[in-house]
Structures are given as C-alpha cells and as structure tokens.
Amino acid sequence: MTPRKPGSKYPRWAMLIVALLLPAASLLPFGSLWLWQHGYILHWAVGVCILVVAVYHLQQKLIDPVAAPAAADDADPDPGDPGWTPRQAEAWDDVMRFAAQVTPERMTSRDAVLGLGRETIEVVAKRLHPERADPLLQFTLPEALSVIERASVNLRRFVVTSFPLGDRITVAQFMWLYRWRGALELVEKGYDLWRVVRLLNPVAAATQELRERFTRQIYEMGREHLARRIARAFVKEVGRAAIDLYGGNLRVAPEQVQAHVTAASRQDLAAAEARAGEPVRILVAGQVGAGKSSLINALANAVEAMVDTLPATARFTPHRLIREGLPAALIIDSPGLADSQHLPALIEAANACDMILWVTSAARAARQIDAAALAAIRQHFRTQANRRRPPMLLILTHIDKLRPFNEWEPPYDLASPTRAKAQSIRGALEAAGAELGFAANEIVPVRIDIAVAPYNIDALWVKIIELMSEAQRARLLRTLKDLQSAANWGAIWSQAVNAGRVIGETFFTRSANHVADEQADDRQRGRPTDKIQEG
C-alpha cells in the first residue's frame, strides 16, 4: 500500500468542499442568465426593491413605537428606598439626574466603567458630606467590607439566575472560551470572502447587501438602547450602594437593628413578659381638656396599661397597643399643654416616637398653643438629617358641641354635607387644618365622650393602619440612630481592650523569643565566664 504523503489531507478537504459548493454557486449566474433571457430581470429587481421598502415601513411602524414607550419608561423616576433619610433621598435624586445623562460610550472599556462608577460615588459623597474636604473617604473599614459583601451576594444571584449555565460552567471552561475568542475574527474574514464570491451574481449580491444593512441598522438600534439601559442601571446600583455606604446604613447589621430596643422602650416594656423587638411608639398630645385620655379610653379594647397609671397631667404614660394586623406598638399619653413651658419635654417625647396623634377640640377656637407646639416639632425634625419626621394625624374632638347643639344623628357625610351639623363639622375641620397645617385627609373628626358610643373610631383605626408602614420606616431610622449612639463608647472600649490584649501578647511573645534566641546564641558560642566557672 502506498504511504500517504504528509499534508495531502488538506487538498483533499479543499477539493471536497469545492465539489459540494460549486453546484450551488453555479445556480447564481445561471439563474441571473435565465432571468435576463426571459426579460424578468427588471421585474425581479423592482420586486426586491418593493419588498425592501415594505419591510422598512413595517419596521418603522412596529419597532419604533415599541422603542418609544421603553424610552419613556427609562425616564420614569425610581423612588429609591422608602427607608432613606431626606438627605439620602436628595442624594438619590442626584444619582437619577446623573443616570439620565449617561451615554452608552461610558461603558465601552474597563477604565470608562471605573470612571463612571467613581463619578457616581462622588455625586453621592458630596451630597451626604458637603462640609467635608474629602467626602470620598467618609466611611469606615467595616462599612466598606459590608458593601463588598452585599455586592458579592448580588453578583452571585445574577450569575445563578441570569447568566446562561452560570451555576454549571467552571472557571476552566470559561477560560477556554476566552482563549478561543479569536475564532470570531476568522469567522468575520470568512464572511467577507463570501461577500466577494457572491458578486458573481451582482443583483442578488446587491439585494443581500441591502438586507444585511437593514438588519445591521436594526441591531445597532437595539444594541444602543440596551447599552443605555445597562449604563443607567449600573449608575443606579452604584448609587444605591454609595448611599448606604456614606449614609451610615451599614454601620450596624440589620439583625441588630431588628432586635434592638431603645432605652425609653426598655423602661416602658419592663412590665411586659416578652419583647419581639422595638415597638412602634405613638404619641398622643394636645391641649388640656382636648380629650387625649378619652381618646385612649375609646381605644380601650386594644390598649393595655403598662405601668402604674398616674393622672394624665402628671407624666407621659405608656400603654401597650394590641390590635390584630398591627405590629407591636406603644401608645403614650402626654400631659396636657397649657403654655410653652412643657414644649421641650414634648419635643423630646416626639423625638422618641414614630407617629403623632394630635388631639384638638372642635369647639375651642384658641389654638395658638397647638400651632406653636406643632411648629416646634416640625422644625425639630427638619434639623435632624438622619431622621424621618413621624407621620401625624389631627384628631378633632367635641364635634357634638358644634351647631346645631341639640342635633346628634350620625353618620354625617362630610364629603357632600347637606345637613347643618355636617356643614359645621366640615367647616371646623377645614379651619383646624388650615390653622395647624394638616391636609383634609390627615384629619379625623370623632366623638369620644362617655355619654354615647364612640363615633368614627373605625375611621381613625383605618388612618392609623394606613400610616403604620411610614411609622415603621421612622422607627427604623430612630432605632438605628439610638443603636449607633449606644454602641459607640461600648465599641471603643471593647476595641481598646482587644487592641491592648493583642499588643501585650505580641510584646511578651517577642520578648520571650528574644531571650530564647540570646540563650541559644550563648550556648552555641559559649561565654568565657562560663568556661572559667566550669573549670
């Protein structure tokens, strides 16, 4: 048998490929020749042009309207995290404005991506620490590690859920694919060669070039839109992480926040048998005689006394609020306001609460004390950059004492009042809201005296339940601040003790090693005095 010459297999494969492709390639010139001989070449070219124009208009009609709503969706503002402080919310607005200006070119290289991320972080840092000359460095090492941990968790979730075969492909397989990325260039060169070969049929080649150009334009449109969305999503994610980092949200672990109970609540919950975490604190405040204690009595089915009950004017009295569907809560009765002397204590109590029920009498026109107290509370929370102002409701009591005095036939339609009593209640509600700064949906008129059954308490419960989610967000920020304040000195002392222990252990270890080394050297060399004594 004749041995096969080295390298002979390549011509064999080449001849086989030519033998297979030549019959198909021969159809191109012969088909064009047939069209030309029978006079159909012009008709065919016109038909191809009409088809291309029809497809183009179809693309304009179907694809572009779809892209327009998508762009509108991108413009819609992302509200961010509802638990952020007002300053953090302002930082998020800055991030959203910056994201709207980002172009796809900012994601074309590693350096460009890193630069975009740094600019996003600078936007957040300057907003949260405007008074600092170096806002980018205003974070601790544990906070930086927390950001890395959170980013790793999110990246793992993305790889597992969104990356094809992300939970199966190994690093070795990925590197193999990366090393063979140059094969794409060979494919592109082969395609360019095919474009030259198909020029044997100029009409078909021109048609295919037009079709491919049209397809490439559609692809570029989709790619640019996708790249813009990816760039904006990148800025948003970096902005979220930066707000948590520079806003202090990572200084305390979430499980610590959930389990932490402030000092005020620990004192109020001393008589409770068990605690599931920091409760929502609801403050009931108002002038003397406004009906604060009567309001709590009207809620008696859901209220349990926590400590020795004292007169309402003597001290802040906490009660445990129990109602199905509500989280653990304390409702706190406050001393009645008679003058501005009690304002500091009231502001301090409001600072330790997550919802405020302000009680005022519909039959009392003098509300200067109420207005001053509410203005002081609102101003106090405006100065607290890391706190959220508790939601507030205005409880309008003594509505039965409005004109006509002898009429009491509830229920009353306040949306479209037709009876005289309903019109009086509606007028008192609007006057109190305008004077004390409450919107109509933040005011609940009630009757809570013991002469008749309580009126409109169900509507009050509905409002309290509606505001509970906002109160829980205020509770989270209050608890976080209290936990940070309580942990600062304890953490510093613990760190100092641990550092001293490490330094001491290092010092004694090195001293012992030094003495041992000296003794070993002495034994190895031998000192003259030792030899004289031995002799």
N, C-alpha and C positions, 0 to 999 in steps of 0.2 A: 504494500500500500504506500502511495506517495505521501511523504510527510507534508503537512500544511505549513506554508510559509508564514513567518511571523508578520502580523499586520494585515493579513489577507481578509480578515473578517470585516474590516471597515468598508472596503469597496463592495463587499457582498451586501452589507446592510444598505449602503447608498444605492446600489442598483435595485434592491428590493423596494425601497421607498419610491424611487423614480418610477418603477413599473406600476406601483399602486396609484400614484398621484397623476401620472401622465394621462390616463383615460379621462379622469375627472377634469383636469386642466384643459384638455383638448375641447371640452364642451364650450368653454368660454369663447374662443374665436369662432368655432363653427356655429354656435348659437347666434352670435352677433352677425355672422355672414348670412345666416338664414333670414334673420330679421331684415337685413339690408336688401337681400334679393327679392323678398316678397313685399317690400315697401312698408314694413311695420316698425322700422327703427325709430322714426319720428313719433309715431303713436306711442311706442313704448316709453320714450324719453318724456313725452308730455304726461303720460300716466304716472310715471315715477315722480315728476315734479308736483303733480296734483296731490299725490299721496303724502309727500313730504310736507306740503303746505297744510294739508288736513291734519296731520299728526301734530304739527306745530301749534295750530289753533286749538286743538284738543288739549295740548299741554298747557297753553295759556289759560284755558277755561277751567281745567280740573286741578292742576298742580298749584298755580299761583294763588287761587282763593284759599287753598289749604295752608299755604305758607303764611298768608296774611294773618289769620287768627293765631297761628303759632307765634308770630312776632308780637301780636297783641298780648298773648299770654306771658311772653317774656317781660313785657312792660309792666305787668301787674305787680304791685309791691308785695314782697314777702313780709308778713308781720313779725317774723322772728319769734323769739322765745317770750311768752307772756310773763314769765317769772323774772325778766330782767328789770333792773332799776331804770328810772327815767334817763340817767346819763348813758347807761348801756344801750337803751333804745335809741338815743341820739347817735351813738356810735354805729349802730346797725343801719340807721338811715344814711349815714356817710358811706358805709360799705355798699349799700344798694345803689347810691348815686355813682359811686366809683365803678361798680359792676356794669352799670348801663353804658359806660363809656369805653369798656374794654373791647378791643378788636381781636379777631382770630389770630392776627400776626403775633400777639403776645404769647402764643402757645407753640411757636414753631421750633424752639430749641430748649435745651435744659437751662441755659443761662437766662433765657427770656422768661421761662416759667418761674425760676427762682427770683428774678427781679420783680415779677408781678406779685408773687407772694409777699415779698418784703414791702412793697408799696402798700399792699392791703394792710399788713400789720402796722405800718407807720400811721395809716389813717386812723386805726382803732386806738393805738397808743397815744397819739396826740389828742384825741378826744377825751380819753379817760384820764390822762395825766397831763393836762395843758400847762400846769405850773412847773413841770419838771423840764430841765435842760436835756436830759437823756431819757425820754419816755420809753424807748425800746427796751431798757434794762430794768423796768419796774416790775419784776416778778422774782419769785424765789425758786430755788432748785427743785423742791418737791412739786411746785406748780408746773414747772417745765416737764418733769417726769410724768405728771398726770396727763399733760397734753399728749406726750408721746404714747402713753398707754391707751388713751382714747382713740388716737389716730390709728394705732395698730389694730384695735378692735374693729373700727370701721373699715379698715383696709381688708382685714380678714373676711368680714361679712361680704364686702364687694367681690372679692375673689371667689368665694364659695357660691354666691348666689347669681352673679352677673357675668363671670368670666367662663367661657366655654371650657369644660373639663378642668376648671380651676382646682377642684379638690382631687383630681386624679393625675394630672401631669406632674412629673417630677422635675427637679431643677436640672438634672442631666438632660432630659428631653427638651426642656426649654432652651438650654444652651446649644443643643444640636440644631434646633430650628434657627437660632440666632446665627450660627456659623454658616448655615445654608441660605442666608438671606440674599447672597449674591446671585443665586439662581434666578431671581426675579429680573435681573439685568439681562441674563441670557434669553429669557422669555420675551422681553421687550425687543431685543435685537432680532430674534426670530420673527416677531410680528412685523417689524419694519421691513424685513426681507420679503415677507408675504405681501406687503403693500406694493412692493416693486414688481413682484411676479404678476399680480392681478392687473397690472397695467396692460397686459396682453388684450384685455377687454376694456377699453377706455370708458365706455358708457357704464358698464357695471361697476368699474372702479370708482367713477365719479359718484355714482349713487351710493355706494357703500361708504365713501368718504363723507358725504353729506349726512348719512345716517349716523355714522360714528361721531361726527362733530356735534350733531344734535344731542346724541346720548351723552357725550362728554360735557356739554353745557348743563344738562340736567344734573349730572353727577356733581359738577362743580357747585351748582346752586345748593344741592343738598349737603355737600361737604362743608360749604361755608356756613350754612345755617347751623349744622351740627357743631362745627368748631366754635361758633359764637356762643352756643348754649353751654358747651363744655367750659369755655373760658369764664362765663358768668357763674356757672356752678362752682368752679374752682375758687373764684374770688369769694363767693358766699361761704363756702366751707372754711376757708382760711379765716374769713372774718368772724365766723361763729367761734372758732377755736381761740382766736385772739381776744374776743370779748370775754370769754370765760377765763382766759389766762390773765389779762390785765385788769379785769373787773373783780378779781378776788374770789370767783366762784369755785376755784379748785383748791383753795387753802384748807378746806375741810371736806372729808369724804362724805358722799351722800348718805351712807348709813349712819354716820354720826349726826347729821342734821335731822334725820328722821327720828332717831332715838333720843335726841337732846331735849331736855326740859329746862326752861329758864328758871332763874331763882324765884321770880314772882309766882310762877305757876307751881313750882315745888312747894312753896309755902301754902298756896291755895289748895293744893291737892294733898296736903299732909293727912287729911282725914279719909282720903279715898283708899280703897283696898288694893287697887291695881291701876297702873297707868300704861296706856298704849303709845305714848309719845306726847309731844307738845300739843295741847288743845288749841282750838280757835278761841280767842278771847274777844268777847263782845261787851262793849262799854255802853251803859245806859246813863245818859246825862241830860241835864236841863235845869231850869229854874226851880226854886222851892215852890211846891204846890202844883207843878206841871203834870204830875201823875206818873212819876217813874216807878214808884213802888206798886202802884195799881197796875201798871203795865206788866210788871213781873208777876204779880198775882194772877193776871189774866193768862199768863203763860204757865200757871201753876202745874198743869198736867205734865209739863216737860221740864220742870225745874225742881232741883233737889238742893236743900241748904247744905253748904259745905263746912261752915264754921259757926261759932256761936253768933247768933243773929243779934245785931245791935240796931238802934234806931237809924233810920236811913240817913239822917243828917249828921251822924257821928263819924262814919268812916266808909271806905269802899268795901262793900260786902259782896263776896263772890258766891255764885251758885253754879252748880253743875247743870248743864242743859242737856236733856235727854229727849231725843225725838228720832223716830225711825227715818232713816235716809240721811241723817246729818252726821258729820264726823264728831269726835269728842270736842266739846265746847264748854266754855265758862261764860256765864253772863254776869256782869259786875254792876251792881247798883252803886251809884255815886252820891255823895252829899249834894243837896240842892244848892244851886248858885244863888246867892243873894247880892253879891258885889264882886269886884275884881280881885278880892283878897284870896279867893280859892282858885284862881286861874293857874298858878304854877303847878299845884297838885293835880289839877285836872289835865293839864298838858302832859305831865309825867305819866298819868294813868293812860291817856290816849296813846302815848308813845309805846306803851306796853300792850296795846290791844290791836286787833285785826279787823274790827268792824265797830262802827259807832251808830247807836240809835239815839238820835237827839229828840227829846220829848218837849213839846211846847203846847200851850193851851190855846185853842182857837178863840176863846173868849177873852184873852189877855192881849191888849194892844201894845203894851210896853215890852219890847223885845230887844232893847239896847244891850242888855247883858248877854242874851243869846248871841246876838250878832258879833259882839266883841270876843266872846269865847270861841265861836266858830272861826272867826278870822285869825285868832291866835293859833288855833290848832292847824289850820291850813298853812299858815306861814311857817309853823314849826316843821312840817313835813316838806315844804318847799326847800328848806335849807338842808334836809337830810338827803344827800346824793345817793346813798346806798340803801335807802328805804323807799317803800311804796306807800302812798297815803292810803289808809284803810277806807273801804267803801262806807258811805254814810247814808242813812235814811232819816227823814224827818217824820216823826210820829205826831200827828195833830190830834190832841185830845180835847175833851169837853165840847164836842161838836153838838151835843144835845142842848147846849146853852145858847146856841145861835137862834136868831129869829126865824120863824115864829116860835116863841119859847115853849108853848104848850103842845107843839106838834112833835111826835116821835113815832113815825110809821116806816121803819126801814123795810126793805133796802132802798137806797137812793141812787139814781142814775146820775153820776157826776159828769159823764161824757156829754150827755144831752139833757141838762137839767130842765125840767118843766115845772116842778113844784117849788114853792117858795123856800122850803127848808133845803132842798138840794142846791138851789141857787145860792143860798147863804153859805153852805159848806164849800161850794165851788169858789165863791169869792174869797172866803177865808183861806182856802188852800193856795190860791194864786197870790194873795197878799203875803202870806207867810213865806212862800217860796221866793218871791222877789226880794223880800227883806233879808232873808237868811241865806240866799244863794243856793237854792235847791230847784232842780227841774221838776216838772209835774209828775214824771214817773219815779221820782225819788221821794214822794210824799205819800203817806198812808194815813187817812183820817180814821179814827177809831173812837169808840165809846167803851170805857173800861171801868166805870163805877159799879158799885155793888148793887145798885138799885135794880138794874135789869141785866140780862145776859150780855156778855161782851159782844160788841159789834165790830165786824170787819177784821177780826183777829186772823181769820184764814187768809185774807189778802196780805196781811203782814207776814205770815209764815211763807207765803209764796215769794215775797220780795226777799226775805232772808235767805231762802234756798237759792234764789237766782244769784245773789251776791256771794254765796258761800265759796264758789271757785275763786273769785277775786280775793276774798278774805284769806283763803288758803295760800295764795301767792304772797300776800302781805305777811302771813305767818312765816313762810319760808325765809323771806329776807330778814324778818325780825329775829328768828331763831339763829340764822347764820351769823348775824352781827353779834348776838349775845354769846354764841359759842366761840367766835373768834376772840371776843374780849375776855372771856373766861379762860380760854386756853393759852393766851399769850404768856402770862407770867408763869403758869404751870409748865408750859413747854420750855420756856427759857431756863427755868430751874432744872428741869429734867435733862435738858441738853447740857447744861453746865456740869451736872453731876456725872453724866456719862462721859463727857469730854475729860473731866478730871480723872475718872477711872481709867480711861484709855491712856492718858498721859502718864499716870502713875505706873500702870502696868508696863508701858514702854520703857519708862525710866529705870524701873527696878530690873526689868529683863536685860536692858543694855548694860546696867551696872554689873549684874551677875555674870553676864557673858564676858565683860571686860576683865573682871577679877579672874575668871576661869582661864581666859587667854593668857594673862600675866603669869599665873601659876604654871600653865603648860610650857610657856617660854622658859621660865626659870628651871623647870625640871629638864628641859631639853638642853639648855646651855650649862646649867649648874653655876651657882654663885660662889666666889672664893670663901666667903664667910662660912657657908655651909660645909665646904670641904675641910676647913680648919677645925670646925667643931666636930666633925665626924672623925678626924684623925686623933 
